[in-house]
Amino acid sequence: MAEMMALQQGADVLRTQIQLTEEQARALKDLAHREGKSVAELTRQAIDYWLQKVGSLSAEERRQRALAVVGRFHSGLSDISERHDDYLTEAYEE
């Protein structure tokens, strides 16, 4: 919201290009239409979100957070460390 107000007040905006898959572009356009926003606005909002959520953490803090979840979840599978890619592929195919 503050970003949109800044843009309306003439804040400097840099034009940039990104490459999206056809599916990403289509989904983003559909979302923009449903939300009544521009693709650029949704993109800025997504970038702001990730910069706030991830960008503010130091590499050490991200590492500590990742280590904190190790072993906290149980899949019930005994070969998950060896076949994680296979299981992920299967999950996405469902």
N, C-alpha and C positions, 0 to 999 in steps of 0.2 A: 504494500500500500504506500509506504513512504517512497519506494522506488518510483511508483507511478506518479506520485505528486512531484517528485524531483524532475521527472521527465517532462511533466506538464509545465514546470517552472523554467524550463530551458536548460537543465543540467547537461553537461557534455556527455554525449553517448558515442561510443566507438562502434563502428560497424565491423562485423566479423562474419566469417563463414564457418559453418560446421558441416560435416558430412554425416547424414543419417541414412539408415536403411530405408527402403520403400515402406516397410511396415511401420517403422518409427515415425516417418514423416506423415503417413496417413493417420496414424493414431493421434499424433500431436495436432494435426489439422482438425480432426474430429473433436478432440477435447476442447480446442480453442473455440470451435463453433458452439459446442454445448455450453461452455462457460461464458461466452460472449466476450472473449478476450482475443488478442492477437497471438500468433505463434511466438513472436518476439517477446511479448509480455510473459507468457508461460515459461519460455526459456530463461528469461531473467529471474523469474521467481524460483525455478528449479535450481539455478546456479546459486542464488542467494541462500536457499535452503541448505544445499550441500556445503557451501563455504562456511555457513554458521555451524552446521552439525559436525562436519569433519575437519574443515580447514582450520578451526580454532584449536584443535588438539595437536599437541606435539607428537612427533613420531614415537617418542618413548611412552606417552600416555596411550596412544593407539595400540602399541605393542602390549602394554600392561592390560588393557581391556581385552585384547584378544586372548592373552594367556589366562585371564580370569575365567573365561568360559570353557576352557579346555576341560573335557571330562564331565561337564555338567549335564550333558544330554546323552540319552541312551537310545540307540536305534534298534537294539535287539539283534543286530547283525554282527557276526563274529569276524567278517572279512571286510568291514567298511573301510579300513585304512588302505587296503590293497585295491578295492574295487570302487572307490568313491566316484570316479568319473563314470563308470558304468551305471551306477545307481542314479546319478544326476541325469544322465542321458535318458534313462528309463522314466524318470519322474517328469521330464519335459515332454516326453512322447505321449504321456497319458492324456 
